[in-house]
Amino acid sequence: MSVKAIFQAAKVEDACSPYDTIHLKVFYPAQMLGSSLEKNMGVFPADSQQSPFKVVIFFNGINCGIELYQWLAIKLAERGLVVVTFSWIAQNLPGIVAITPGVEMKNLTPKVYGTEPTASALPTLLAALERLQSEGVLAGLLDLQHIILGGHSAGGRVAIESASPRFFPQVVAAFSYGAHSAAIMQLGFPGDTILPLPDALPLMLIGGTCDGVIANNGALYGVTWKQATTPIRRTFQEAISGGRDDSYLLLLEGANHFSITHPCDPTTGTTWLDFPVTESEELLRNLIVEAIGLFIDAHVRFQPTALANLNQLMESHQQGIALFESK
């Protein structure tokens, strides 16, 4: 299958210039017909036979460029999804300019947490999708009532914290890599606190046993993690009630905090805190995309064999899987 991408720009209404513009790169299943528009402008029509397309909005980690997730976006688009990645340069913290997933800090405080979404970029992204639905190569081809949120690190956190029909009725599932819901002490929480997630939709939490970024950042949460996966495991155990058999925890043996990125960018972010990968990076990426793809196929697209295939993956004990369970 051919995958192509288009670009969009969107203004964030309540942000101040020059930090008020989000740039989107939207990946989609395409068809090559040999038209003059393709040859002259590089604009390719979508493969409308696969529409309407479910949409994945992916939130990057802080200071992680969207190009690091292009491999994942392409793989998911090859499965018949539209995938939105975006770049927003802003100041989440005063004086610190960074590529941000958009974190609404005031909604992470004790009096507000759980009552409002923490993904500050999401309203702008949803509005941009509405525009794409009305004009251009994806016009009329998007299923905007079935949107999946995904993300890495801080981006994964805002994805799973904002995945509630109470916040955004069109969001139907969420997944994260290298993310958890431990409370930041500086915002006013007691140490060693795991905050609840909305727990109203299918969720998948993925992490690596060699995540040095999580292992080295326990002080932010008032605790020393015994294992790199401890806060992710505790988020699954304590922040999600379960009972619907649509919440999943996948821990990858030998994966680190940046195993979801490719290629890794050592010039920004917190790569220097990470532990070395001890498994094949290609194998780990394949497991990540297979688990996410089957999760979406089973719980959003409702493909007939997807749930059985996901359960088979959980029970396979194949190389690279340290733990895979559901509740």
DRENTOR-733631 format. One line per field, with one value per residue: residue in three letters; y, z, x of N, C-alpha, C in turn. Coordinates in steps of 0.05 Angstrom, whole numbers. Example, Ala and Ser with C-alpha at 12.3 -4.5 7.8 and 13.67 -1.06 7.14 Angstrom:
2
residuo <- c(ALA / SER)
n.north <- c(-114 / -45)
n.up <- c(156 / 142)
n.east <- c(264 / 257)
ca.north <- c(-90 / -21)
ca.up <- c(156 / 143)
ca.east <- c(246 / 273)
c.north <- c(-66 / 1)
c.up <- c(156 / 157)
c.east <- c(264 / 258)
This chain:
327
residuo <- c(MET / SER / VAL / LYS / ALA / ILE / PHE / GLN / ALA / ALA / LYS / VAL / GLU / ASP / ALA / CYS / SER / PRO / TYR / ASP / THR / ILE / HIS / LEU / LYS / VAL / PHE / TYR / PRO / ALA / GLN / MET / LEU / GLY / SER / SER / LEU / GLU / LYS / ASN / MET / GLY / VAL / PHE / PRO / ALA / ASP / SER / GLN / GLN / SER / PRO / PHE / LYS / VAL / VAL / ILE / PHE / PHE / ASN / GLY / ILE / ASN / CYS / GLY / ILE / GLU / LEU / TYR / GLN / TRP / LEU / ALA / ILE / LYS / LEU / ALA / GLU / ARG / GLY / LEU / VAL / VAL / VAL / THR / PHE / SER / TRP / ILE / ALA / GLN / ASN / LEU / PRO / GLY / ILE / VAL / ALA / ILE / THR / PRO / GLY / VAL / GLU / MET / LYS / ASN / LEU / THR / PRO / LYS / VAL / TYR / GLY / THR / GLU / PRO / THR / ALA / SER / ALA / LEU / PRO / THR / LEU / LEU / ALA / ALA / LEU / GLU / ARG / LEU / GLN / SER / GLU / GLY / VAL / LEU / ALA / GLY / LEU / LEU / ASP / LEU / GLN / HIS / ILE / ILE / LEU / GLY / GLY / HIS / SER / ALA / GLY / GLY / ARG / VAL / ALA / ILE / GLU / SER / ALA / SER / PRO / ARG / PHE / PHE / PRO / GLN / VAL / VAL / ALA / ALA / PHE / SER / TYR / GLY / ALA / HIS / SER / ALA / ALA / ILE / MET / GLN / LEU / GLY / PHE / PRO / GLY / ASP / THR / ILE / LEU / PRO / LEU / PRO / ASP / ALA / LEU / PRO / LEU / MET / LEU / ILE / GLY / GLY / THR / CYS / ASP / GLY / VAL / ILE / ALA / ASN / ASN / GLY / ALA / LEU / TYR / GLY / VAL / THR / TRP / LYS / GLN / ALA / THR / THR / PRO / ILE / ARG / ARG / THR / PHE / GLN / GLU / ALA / ILE / SER / GLY / GLY / ARG / ASP / ASP / SER / TYR / LEU / LEU / LEU / LEU / GLU / GLY / ALA / ASN / HIS / PHE / SER / ILE / THR / HIS / PRO / CYS / ASP / PRO / THR / THR / GLY / THR / THR / TRP / LEU / ASP / PHE / PRO / VAL / THR / GLU / SER / GLU / GLU / LEU / LEU / ARG / ASN / LEU / ILE / VAL / GLU / ALA / ILE / GLY / LEU / PHE / ILE / ASP / ALA / HIS / VAL / ARG / PHE / GLN / PRO / THR / ALA / LEU / ALA / ASN / LEU / ASN / GLN / LEU / MET / GLU / SER / HIS / GLN / GLN / GLY / ILE / ALA / LEU / PHE / GLU / SER / LYS)
n.north <- c(-24 / 45 / 101 / 168 / 237 / 298 / 369 / 415 / 477 / 507 / 553 / 566 / 584 / 608 / 617 / 654 / 695 / 685 / 633 / 606 / 572 / 510 / 458 / 409 / 342 / 297 / 231 / 184 / 129 / 122 / 128 / 119 / 149 / 172 / 224 / 294 / 328 / 297 / 289 / 342 / 370 / 334 / 315 / 267 / 227 / 200 / 132 / 116 / 71 / 47 / 80 / 102 / 133 / 114 / 155 / 169 / 209 / 230 / 245 / 275 / 264 / 310 / 356 / 320 / 310 / 307 / 275 / 231 / 195 / 180 / 130 / 98 / 123 / 113 / 57 / 49 / 76 / 43 / 3 / 22 / 68 / 138 / 181 / 230 / 272 / 323 / 387 / 431 / 487 / 516 / 549 / 512 / 514 / 572 / 610 / 567 / 541 / 494 / 435 / 413 / 367 / 392 / 409 / 420 / 452 / 473 / 440 / 396 / 401 / 390 / 407 / 409 / 365 / 311 / 332 / 362 / 358 / 344 / 352 / 402 / 416 / 388 / 408 / 445 / 411 / 377 / 413 / 425 / 376 / 376 / 414 / 388 / 349 / 376 / 396 / 385 / 328 / 290 / 301 / 287 / 235 / 220 / 188 / 220 / 209 / 169 / 172 / 160 / 169 / 175 / 169 / 188 / 185 / 246 / 261 / 214 / 211 / 255 / 237 / 190 / 211 / 246 / 218 / 212 / 206 / 246 / 290 / 294 / 274 / 247 / 217 / 151 / 113 / 100 / 100 / 90 / 101 / 91 / 122 / 145 / 155 / 179 / 227 / 294 / 322 / 377 / 403 / 400 / 351 / 294 / 254 / 194 / 182 / 155 / 177 / 174 / 149 / 169 / 121 / 103 / 85 / 39 / 23 / 23 / 11 / 17 / -2 / -3 / -48 / -27 / 28 / 83 / 137 / 142 / 112 / 145 / 190 / 189 / 223 / 268 / 252 / 239 / 190 / 130 / 91 / 21 / -11 / 2 / -1 / 5 / 51 / 50 / 0 / 5 / 45 / 18 / -20 / 11 / 59 / 45 / 14 / -30 / -92 / -93 / -119 / -91 / -61 / -56 / -78 / -75 / -96 / -89 / -129 / -107 / -59 / 12 / 81 / 109 / 73 / 74 / 113 / 129 / 146 / 149 / 212 / 243 / 295 / 327 / 331 / 279 / 237 / 224 / 205 / 155 / 82 / 31 / -4 / -73 / -110 / -129 / -72 / -67 / -111 / -96 / -49 / -72 / -103 / -63 / -35 / -76 / -91 / -43 / -36 / -82 / -74 / -28 / -48 / -87 / -61 / -13 / -13 / -61 / -110 / -176 / -219 / -194 / -188 / -240 / -248 / -210 / -230 / -277 / -257 / -237 / -284 / -309 / -307 / -291 / -273 / -213 / -196 / -180 / -177 / -183 / -166 / -163 / -128)
n.up <- c(0 / -15 / 21 / 35 / 53 / 78 / 93 / 144 / 176 / 238 / 280 / 350 / 392 / 445 / 454 / 456 / 408 / 389 / 393 / 376 / 336 / 306 / 270 / 225 / 204 / 163 / 153 / 105 / 73 / 5 / -66 / -129 / -188 / -231 / -246 / -269 / -225 / -187 / -211 / -218 / -170 / -129 / -101 / -78 / -89 / -37 / -18 / -29 / -25 / 22 / 59 / 106 / 141 / 203 / 254 / 280 / 329 / 345 / 400 / 411 / 449 / 496 / 466 / 425 / 359 / 305 / 264 / 285 / 296 / 248 / 224 / 253 / 243 / 187 / 186 / 213 / 179 / 135 / 151 / 141 / 167 / 183 / 204 / 249 / 261 / 297 / 304 / 354 / 376 / 437 / 501 / 553 / 604 / 639 / 603 / 579 / 518 / 476 / 435 / 442 / 467 / 483 / 541 / 590 / 643 / 687 / 693 / 715 / 769 / 839 / 852 / 804 / 771 / 733 / 722 / 677 / 610 / 598 / 552 / 516 / 463 / 435 / 423 / 381 / 343 / 332 / 308 / 263 / 236 / 223 / 184 / 145 / 132 / 102 / 57 / 5 / -4 / 32 / 40 / 63 / 74 / 125 / 187 / 236 / 284 / 309 / 338 / 355 / 409 / 417 / 443 / 464 / 522 / 556 / 519 / 513 / 563 / 565 / 527 / 548 / 593 / 574 / 546 / 545 / 538 / 562 / 559 / 504 / 459 / 411 / 415 / 422 / 440 / 469 / 470 / 498 / 502 / 545 / 587 / 646 / 703 / 749 / 803 / 801 / 848 / 855 / 838 / 878 / 900 / 944 / 955 / 917 / 892 / 851 / 801 / 783 / 719 / 666 / 649 / 618 / 567 / 517 / 532 / 522 / 552 / 542 / 556 / 570 / 595 / 603 / 611 / 621 / 629 / 657 / 702 / 724 / 740 / 786 / 831 / 819 / 831 / 883 / 899 / 895 / 841 / 840 / 797 / 727 / 701 / 740 / 753 / 707 / 709 / 758 / 745 / 710 / 746 / 788 / 769 / 733 / 732 / 705 / 682 / 635 / 598 / 560 / 570 / 570 / 587 / 565 / 570 / 547 / 538 / 546 / 519 / 515 / 537 / 490 / 450 / 417 / 381 / 319 / 271 / 332 / 365 / 390 / 403 / 428 / 481 / 531 / 523 / 543 / 594 / 588 / 589 / 557 / 500 / 501 / 467 / 399 / 362 / 318 / 324 / 371 / 354 / 316 / 350 / 379 / 340 / 321 / 366 / 378 / 330 / 327 / 374 / 360 / 316 / 340 / 380 / 360 / 304 / 300 / 274 / 250 / 265 / 297 / 354 / 372 / 350 / 378 / 430 / 422 / 413 / 464 / 493 / 472 / 489 / 463 / 439 / 467 / 493 / 557 / 592 / 582 / 591 / 607 / 629)
n.east <- c(17 / 9 / 31 / 19 / 30 / 3 / 8 / -12 / -30 / -47 / -80 / -73 / -121 / -119 / -66 / -4 / 29 / 97 / 82 / 36 / 20 / 7 / 37 / 17 / 28 / -2 / -15 / -36 / -72 / -59 / -71 / -40 / -49 / -27 / -38 / -37 / -34 / -10 / 40 / 60 / 52 / 58 / 14 / -29 / -87 / -130 / -139 / -199 / -230 / -219 / -241 / -293 / -239 / -213 / -183 / -119 / -91 / -28 / 12 / 72 / 133 / 163 / 206 / 216 / 221 / 172 / 189 / 212 / 173 / 153 / 160 / 124 / 76 / 71 / 69 / 20 / -15 / -10 / -42 / -92 / -108 / -115 / -65 / -46 / 8 / 42 / 74 / 90 / 118 / 131 / 122 / 117 / 135 / 156 / 202 / 227 / 234 / 206 / 194 / 130 / 80 / 35 / 14 / -32 / -20 / -47 / -89 / -69 / -65 / -81 / -135 / -161 / -149 / -172 / -222 / -218 / -190 / -120 / -93 / -74 / -68 / -107 / -162 / -150 / -128 / -171 / -206 / -176 / -179 / -233 / -233 / -201 / -236 / -272 / -248 / -198 / -153 / -172 / -225 / -289 / -276 / -261 / -271 / -295 / -318 / -294 / -240 / -174 / -129 / -60 / 8 / 75 / 115 / 110 / 72 / 44 / 21 / -15 / -49 / -74 / -97 / -134 / -171 / -232 / -302 / -330 / -299 / -284 / -326 / -318 / -272 / -249 / -214 / -147 / -75 / -9 / 62 / 116 / 94 / 59 / 16 / 35 / 36 / 60 / 101 / 113 / 68 / 33 / 17 / 19 / 78 / 94 / 44 / -6 / -46 / -115 / -141 / -186 / -213 / -255 / -255 / -227 / -159 / -88 / -27 / 41 / 108 / 179 / 229 / 279 / 277 / 308 / 297 / 248 / 264 / 304 / 278 / 247 / 249 / 218 / 168 / 169 / 192 / 233 / 239 / 233 / 238 / 245 / 197 / 159 / 123 / 90 / 68 / 41 / 5 / -29 / -49 / -71 / -95 / -133 / -194 / -214 / -247 / -275 / -246 / -216 / -172 / -102 / -36 / 28 / 93 / 157 / 212 / 278 / 270 / 277 / 266 / 262 / 251 / 207 / 217 / 249 / 296 / 334 / 343 / 397 / 408 / 371 / 321 / 316 / 352 / 401 / 393 / 374 / 373 / 414 / 388 / 371 / 352 / 336 / 325 / 292 / 258 / 231 / 204 / 171 / 138 / 113 / 82 / 51 / 21 / -7 / -34 / -67 / -97 / -126 / -153 / -185 / -216 / -235 / -242 / -266 / -254 / -263 / -226 / -189 / -189 / -181 / -130 / -101 / -106 / -79 / -27 / -17 / -13 / 30 / 83 / 128 / 194 / 219 / 173 / 159 / 117 / 47 / -17 / -87 / -147)
ca.north <- c(0 / 70 / 120 / 195 / 256 / 326 / 387 / 435 / 494 / 514 / 572 / 559 / 609 / 620 / 619 / 680 / 695 / 669 / 605 / 601 / 557 / 481 / 448 / 381 / 324 / 278 / 208 / 171 / 110 / 137 / 113 / 133 / 147 / 184 / 250 / 317 / 339 / 280 / 294 / 369 / 380 / 313 / 312 / 242 / 221 / 179 / 107 / 120 / 45 / 40 / 99 / 125 / 127 / 121 / 174 / 168 / 233 / 222 / 266 / 270 / 270 / 337 / 358 / 298 / 319 / 288 / 256 / 207 / 177 / 175 / 101 / 88 / 134 / 99 / 30 / 49 / 84 / 19 / -14 / 34 / 90 / 165 / 187 / 259 / 280 / 352 / 401 / 456 / 499 / 533 / 550 / 500 / 525 / 599 / 613 / 542 / 537 / 466 / 421 / 403 / 354 / 409 / 400 / 440 / 448 / 479 / 417 / 375 / 408 / 373 / 415 / 407 / 340 / 292 / 346 / 374 / 344 / 356 / 355 / 429 / 418 / 372 / 423 / 456 / 388 / 368 / 433 / 421 / 352 / 384 / 428 / 368 / 334 / 392 / 404 / 372 / 299 / 274 / 311 / 268 / 208 / 215 / 181 / 237 / 200 / 147 / 182 / 147 / 185 / 159 / 187 / 179 / 200 / 266 / 260 / 191 / 217 / 272 / 221 / 172 / 228 / 261 / 199 / 208 / 218 / 270 / 312 / 294 / 251 / 233 / 200 / 125 / 95 / 113 / 83 / 106 / 88 / 105 / 142 / 136 / 176 / 188 / 256 / 311 / 334 / 406 / 413 / 400 / 324 / 278 / 236 / 166 / 181 / 148 / 190 / 157 / 156 / 169 / 93 / 100 / 75 / 21 / 35 / 5 / 23 / 2 / 8 / -19 / -55 / -11 / 56 / 99 / 164 / 138 / 102 / 166 / 214 / 184 / 245 / 286 / 240 / 233 / 161 / 118 / 68 / -4 / -20 / 23 / -4 / 6 / 70 / 42 / -23 / 15 / 60 / -3 / -33 / 29 / 81 / 34 / -6 / -54 / -105 / -94 / -134 / -74 / -46 / -73 / -70 / -89 / -89 / -100 / -136 / -95 / -33 / 36 / 102 / 119 / 51 / 80 / 132 / 118 / 141 / 165 / 238 / 248 / 323 / 340 / 313 / 267 / 212 / 218 / 191 / 128 / 58 / 19 / -25 / -99 / -127 / -118 / -49 / -73 / -129 / -81 / -32 / -89 / -111 / -39 / -28 / -98 / -89 / -20 / -41 / -102 / -61 / -11 / -66 / -102 / -45 / 11 / -21 / -86 / -130 / -202 / -236 / -178 / -194 / -266 / -245 / -195 / -249 / -296 / -243 / -235 / -310 / -322 / -308 / -289 / -257 / -184 / -190 / -187 / -180 / -173 / -174 / -145 / -130)
ca.up <- c(0 / -15 / 42 / 30 / 75 / 72 / 115 / 151 / 198 / 253 / 302 / 376 / 399 / 470 / 457 / 449 / 387 / 365 / 401 / 373 / 311 / 305 / 242 / 224 / 181 / 164 / 137 / 96 / 51 / -20 / -91 / -149 / -213 / -253 / -255 / -270 / -198 / -174 / -223 / -215 / -142 / -109 / -86 / -87 / -77 / -17 / -27 / -18 / -21 / 50 / 76 / 121 / 156 / 232 / 256 / 303 / 335 / 361 / 415 / 414 / 474 / 497 / 450 / 405 / 333 / 294 / 245 / 300 / 297 / 221 / 219 / 265 / 227 / 162 / 191 / 219 / 155 / 118 / 161 / 134 / 186 / 180 / 228 / 252 / 279 / 296 / 316 / 367 / 392 / 456 / 528 / 574 / 629 / 633 / 594 / 567 / 492 / 469 / 420 / 463 / 460 / 493 / 568 / 604 / 670 / 709 / 695 / 729 / 797 / 855 / 852 / 777 / 757 / 729 / 714 / 651 / 596 / 600 / 525 / 508 / 434 / 423 / 410 / 356 / 324 / 324 / 289 / 238 / 223 / 211 / 159 / 126 / 124 / 84 / 32 / 0 / -12 / 51 / 43 / 64 / 77 / 152 / 208 / 259 / 308 / 319 / 339 / 375 / 418 / 424 / 448 / 476 / 545 / 564 / 500 / 520 / 588 / 559 / 511 / 565 / 613 / 560 / 531 / 559 / 522 / 576 / 549 / 475 / 452 / 387 / 422 / 428 / 452 / 472 / 476 / 505 / 505 / 564 / 602 / 670 / 716 / 776 / 808 / 805 / 875 / 853 / 832 / 903 / 907 / 961 / 940 / 912 / 886 / 824 / 796 / 766 / 692 / 661 / 650 / 605 / 540 / 514 / 536 / 521 / 563 / 534 / 567 / 567 / 620 / 604 / 609 / 640 / 634 / 679 / 725 / 735 / 746 / 809 / 850 / 812 / 842 / 911 / 903 / 879 / 829 / 843 / 769 / 707 / 693 / 764 / 751 / 686 / 720 / 779 / 731 / 701 / 769 / 807 / 756 / 716 / 747 / 689 / 682 / 608 / 581 / 538 / 579 / 566 / 595 / 550 / 578 / 527 / 549 / 533 / 507 / 532 / 535 / 462 / 431 / 399 / 362 / 300 / 288 / 357 / 362 / 415 / 406 / 444 / 499 / 554 / 514 / 559 / 618 / 581 / 590 / 531 / 492 / 502 / 447 / 372 / 360 / 297 / 336 / 390 / 339 / 304 / 371 / 386 / 320 / 319 / 389 / 374 / 307 / 335 / 394 / 346 / 299 / 357 / 397 / 346 / 277 / 305 / 253 / 261 / 277 / 311 / 383 / 376 / 344 / 401 / 453 / 415 / 418 / 493 / 504 / 456 / 504 / 443 / 445 / 469 / 510 / 585 / 604 / 567 / 604 / 603 / 650)
ca.east <- c(0 / 23 / 24 / 28 / 24 / -2 / 14 / -32 / -23 / -71 / -75 / -83 / -135 / -112 / -37 / 8 / 49 / 98 / 78 / 7 / 16 / 13 / 40 / 9 / 34 / -23 / -9 / -61 / -70 / -62 / -69 / -24 / -64 / -12 / -50 / -18 / -31 / 10 / 66 / 69 / 50 / 62 / -11 / -40 / -113 / -132 / -151 / -225 / -242 / -215 / -254 / -282 / -215 / -210 / -161 / -102 / -76 / -5 / 25 / 101 / 146 / 175 / 231 / 219 / 210 / 153 / 201 / 220 / 150 / 143 / 159 / 100 / 53 / 70 / 60 / -9 / -29 / -11 / -64 / -117 / -114 / -103 / -49 / -38 / 29 / 43 / 97 / 82 / 139 / 117 / 134 / 100 / 146 / 166 / 230 / 237 / 221 / 209 / 172 / 113 / 55 / 14 / 6 / -47 / -9 / -66 / -108 / -54 / -64 / -99 / -163 / -173 / -143 / -194 / -246 / -213 / -169 / -94 / -82 / -82 / -68 / -127 / -183 / -141 / -124 / -197 / -216 / -161 / -190 / -258 / -226 / -192 / -260 / -289 / -234 / -173 / -153 / -186 / -252 / -311 / -266 / -252 / -291 / -287 / -332 / -278 / -213 / -157 / -107 / -36 / 30 / 100 / 124 / 90 / 50 / 27 / 6 / -39 / -68 / -90 / -112 / -155 / -188 / -257 / -324 / -339 / -282 / -285 / -344 / -309 / -249 / -260 / -193 / -122 / -52 / 14 / 88 / 134 / 78 / 45 / 0 / 45 / 31 / 84 / 99 / 114 / 41 / 18 / 9 / 37 / 96 / 86 / 16 / -14 / -71 / -134 / -146 / -215 / -221 / -282 / -251 / -204 / -132 / -64 / -3 / 65 / 132 / 203 / 243 / 304 / 269 / 324 / 285 / 230 / 279 / 320 / 261 / 230 / 248 / 196 / 143 / 174 / 196 / 253 / 226 / 249 / 243 / 238 / 169 / 141 / 100 / 72 / 53 / 23 / -17 / -47 / -61 / -85 / -109 / -153 / -210 / -217 / -272 / -287 / -227 / -207 / -149 / -79 / -9 / 49 / 120 / 175 / 239 / 300 / 264 / 282 / 246 / 260 / 248 / 185 / 227 / 268 / 320 / 336 / 357 / 412 / 415 / 351 / 307 / 330 / 364 / 425 / 384 / 363 / 390 / 417 / 370 / 384 / 339 / 336 / 307 / 271 / 239 / 215 / 186 / 150 / 119 / 98 / 62 / 32 / 3 / -24 / -52 / -88 / -114 / -145 / -170 / -203 / -233 / -245 / -251 / -282 / -248 / -271 / -205 / -169 / -188 / -168 / -102 / -90 / -104 / -57 / -2 / -14 / -7 / 51 / 109 / 149 / 217 / 214 / 150 / 164 / 90 / 25 / -41 / -111 / -167)
c.north <- c(25 / 89 / 147 / 213 / 284 / 343 / 407 / 453 / 504 / 533 / 562 / 584 / 623 / 622 / 645 / 676 / 698 / 639 / 596 / 586 / 528 / 473 / 418 / 367 / 301 / 256 / 194 / 150 / 124 / 117 / 131 / 128 / 159 / 210 / 272 / 329 / 323 / 287 / 322 / 379 / 359 / 309 / 287 / 237 / 199 / 155 / 105 / 93 / 36 / 59 / 89 / 116 / 134 / 137 / 171 / 196 / 225 / 246 / 259 / 274 / 298 / 336 / 334 / 307 / 298 / 268 / 230 / 186 / 171 / 146 / 89 / 97 / 120 / 71 / 29 / 57 / 60 / 0 / -1 / 57 / 116 / 172 / 216 / 261 / 311 / 363 / 428 / 465 / 520 / 534 / 538 / 509 / 552 / 598 / 588 / 537 / 508 / 457 / 407 / 387 / 371 / 398 / 423 / 437 / 453 / 456 / 393 / 380 / 393 / 381 / 411 / 380 / 322 / 305 / 359 / 358 / 359 / 361 / 382 / 433 / 405 / 388 / 435 / 434 / 378 / 387 / 431 / 397 / 359 / 398 / 408 / 352 / 349 / 399 / 389 / 342 / 281 / 283 / 289 / 240 / 201 / 207 / 196 / 230 / 176 / 156 / 169 / 166 / 166 / 178 / 173 / 197 / 220 / 266 / 236 / 196 / 234 / 256 / 204 / 187 / 242 / 244 / 193 / 220 / 243 / 294 / 316 / 270 / 235 / 215 / 173 / 106 / 111 / 93 / 101 / 88 / 104 / 127 / 129 / 160 / 183 / 218 / 270 / 326 / 365 / 419 / 411 / 372 / 312 / 261 / 208 / 163 / 174 / 160 / 172 / 168 / 156 / 141 / 89 / 87 / 54 / 35 / 14 / 21 / 5 / 15 / -11 / -24 / -39 / 18 / 72 / 126 / 161 / 130 / 125 / 191 / 210 / 207 / 265 / 277 / 232 / 204 / 153 / 92 / 43 / -15 / 2 / 22 / 0 / 26 / 62 / 18 / -14 / 31 / 40 / -15 / -14 / 50 / 71 / 12 / -32 / -66 / -107 / -110 / -117 / -55 / -65 / -61 / -88 / -78 / -104 / -104 / -123 / -69 / -11 / 57 / 111 / 97 / 56 / 101 / 119 / 137 / 158 / 191 / 245 / 277 / 338 / 320 / 301 / 240 / 204 / 204 / 162 / 106 / 46 / -2 / -52 / -120 / -114 / -95 / -53 / -91 / -114 / -63 / -49 / -97 / -87 / -35 / -51 / -97 / -66 / -25 / -61 / -91 / -44 / -28 / -79 / -84 / -19 / 3 / -47 / -106 / -158 / -218 / -221 / -185 / -220 / -264 / -229 / -213 / -269 / -283 / -242 / -262 / -323 / -325 / -306 / -271 / -227 / -177 / -199 / -192 / -169 / -183 / -154 / -147 / -114)
c.up <- c(0 / 7 / 35 / 53 / 64 / 97 / 119 / 173 / 212 / 276 / 328 / 388 / 424 / 475 / 446 / 427 / 400 / 370 / 397 / 347 / 314 / 276 / 243 / 200 / 184 / 143 / 130 / 75 / 24 / -44 / -112 / -176 / -237 / -263 / -256 / -243 / -183 / -185 / -218 / -187 / -121 / -91 / -96 / -74 / -56 / -30 / -15 / -13 / 8 / 69 / 86 / 140 / 186 / 234 / 282 / 306 / 354 / 373 / 421 / 443 / 473 / 484 / 433 / 379 / 321 / 275 / 259 / 301 / 269 / 215 / 229 / 250 / 201 / 166 / 197 / 195 / 135 / 126 / 155 / 152 / 175 / 206 / 227 / 271 / 277 / 311 / 328 / 384 / 411 / 482 / 548 / 601 / 622 / 625 / 581 / 541 / 483 / 449 / 441 / 452 / 467 / 519 / 582 / 634 / 691 / 713 / 708 / 759 / 813 / 853 / 825 / 764 / 756 / 720 / 686 / 637 / 600 / 573 / 513 / 478 / 421 / 411 / 383 / 335 / 314 / 304 / 262 / 222 / 210 / 185 / 137 / 116 / 103 / 58 / 30 / -5 / 7 / 56 / 42 / 69 / 106 / 170 / 233 / 284 / 320 / 318 / 362 / 383 / 425 / 430 / 463 / 499 / 554 / 545 / 505 / 545 / 581 / 542 / 529 / 586 / 600 / 545 / 547 / 542 / 536 / 567 / 519 / 466 / 428 / 392 / 433 / 440 / 454 / 478 / 483 / 506 / 525 / 580 / 626 / 682 / 744 / 779 / 813 / 831 / 874 / 847 / 856 / 912 / 927 / 944 / 937 / 907 / 856 / 820 / 778 / 738 / 687 / 660 / 639 / 578 / 539 / 516 / 532 / 531 / 555 / 547 / 563 / 593 / 624 / 601 / 630 / 647 / 658 / 704 / 739 / 743 / 770 / 828 / 844 / 825 / 871 / 918 / 887 / 867 / 831 / 816 / 750 / 700 / 716 / 761 / 729 / 696 / 741 / 767 / 721 / 724 / 785 / 793 / 738 / 731 / 731 / 690 / 655 / 589 / 556 / 547 / 580 / 577 / 580 / 558 / 560 / 540 / 533 / 519 / 526 / 526 / 506 / 441 / 411 / 378 / 343 / 277 / 313 / 352 / 389 / 421 / 424 / 463 / 521 / 547 / 532 / 585 / 613 / 585 / 562 / 525 / 492 / 484 / 420 / 371 / 339 / 309 / 355 / 375 / 326 / 325 / 378 / 366 / 317 / 342 / 386 / 352 / 314 / 356 / 380 / 329 / 316 / 370 / 384 / 319 / 278 / 282 / 265 / 276 / 295 / 341 / 388 / 370 / 366 / 425 / 447 / 420 / 448 / 504 / 491 / 470 / 484 / 452 / 446 / 487 / 538 / 599 / 586 / 580 / 600 / 627 / 642)
c.east <- c(17 / 13 / 36 / 20 / 19 / 3 / -9 / -20 / -48 / -63 / -88 / -95 / -125 / -82 / -27 / 28 / 77 / 92 / 49 / 1 / 25 / 15 / 35 / 21 / 15 / -18 / -35 / -55 / -76 / -62 / -55 / -37 / -49 / -23 / -29 / -14 / -11 / 38 / 77 / 70 / 55 / 38 / -25 / -68 / -112 / -145 / -179 / -239 / -239 / -228 / -281 / -260 / -219 / -184 / -145 / -88 / -53 / 9 / 54 / 110 / 158 / 203 / 237 / 205 / 192 / 165 / 209 / 198 / 139 / 141 / 133 / 75 / 50 / 59 / 30 / -25 / -31 / -33 / -91 / -126 / -103 / -89 / -40 / -15 / 31 / 67 / 87 / 106 / 127 / 132 / 114 / 109 / 159 / 196 / 242 / 221 / 227 / 188 / 155 / 89 / 31 / 3 / -7 / -40 / -30 / -86 / -94 / -52 / -85 / -129 / -177 / -170 / -167 / -220 / -243 / -191 / -142 / -80 / -90 / -82 / -93 / -151 / -175 / -138 / -151 / -210 / -202 / -171 / -217 / -253 / -217 / -216 / -276 / -274 / -207 / -176 / -168 / -215 / -273 / -302 / -258 / -276 / -283 / -303 / -317 / -248 / -198 / -134 / -84 / -13 / 53 / 107 / 103 / 67 / 32 / 10 / -19 / -59 / -86 / -106 / -135 / -174 / -213 / -279 / -335 / -324 / -286 / -301 / -334 / -284 / -260 / -239 / -167 / -100 / -29 / 39 / 105 / 120 / 65 / 30 / 9 / 43 / 58 / 81 / 98 / 87 / 23 / 8 / 28 / 55 / 84 / 56 / 11 / -42 / -89 / -136 / -177 / -227 / -249 / -280 / -229 / -177 / -111 / -40 / 20 / 89 / 155 / 217 / 269 / 299 / 285 / 313 / 266 / 245 / 294 / 304 / 242 / 227 / 225 / 170 / 146 / 179 / 220 / 241 / 244 / 256 / 234 / 209 / 149 / 118 / 80 / 55 / 33 / 0 / -37 / -63 / -80 / -102 / -132 / -168 / -212 / -245 / -285 / -270 / -219 / -184 / -125 / -53 / 11 / 76 / 139 / 203 / 261 / 295 / 269 / 261 / 241 / 258 / 225 / 194 / 247 / 272 / 320 / 352 / 371 / 417 / 394 / 338 / 324 / 342 / 387 / 418 / 377 / 383 / 393 / 396 / 385 / 371 / 342 / 316 / 285 / 250 / 220 / 195 / 164 / 129 / 102 / 76 / 42 / 11 / -17 / -44 / -74 / -107 / -135 / -164 / -192 / -224 / -244 / -256 / -267 / -278 / -251 / -250 / -186 / -167 / -175 / -138 / -87 / -86 / -82 / -30 / 3 / -4 / 18 / 77 / 132 / 172 / 210 / 191 / 157 / 137 / 69 / -1 / -63 / -129 / -192)
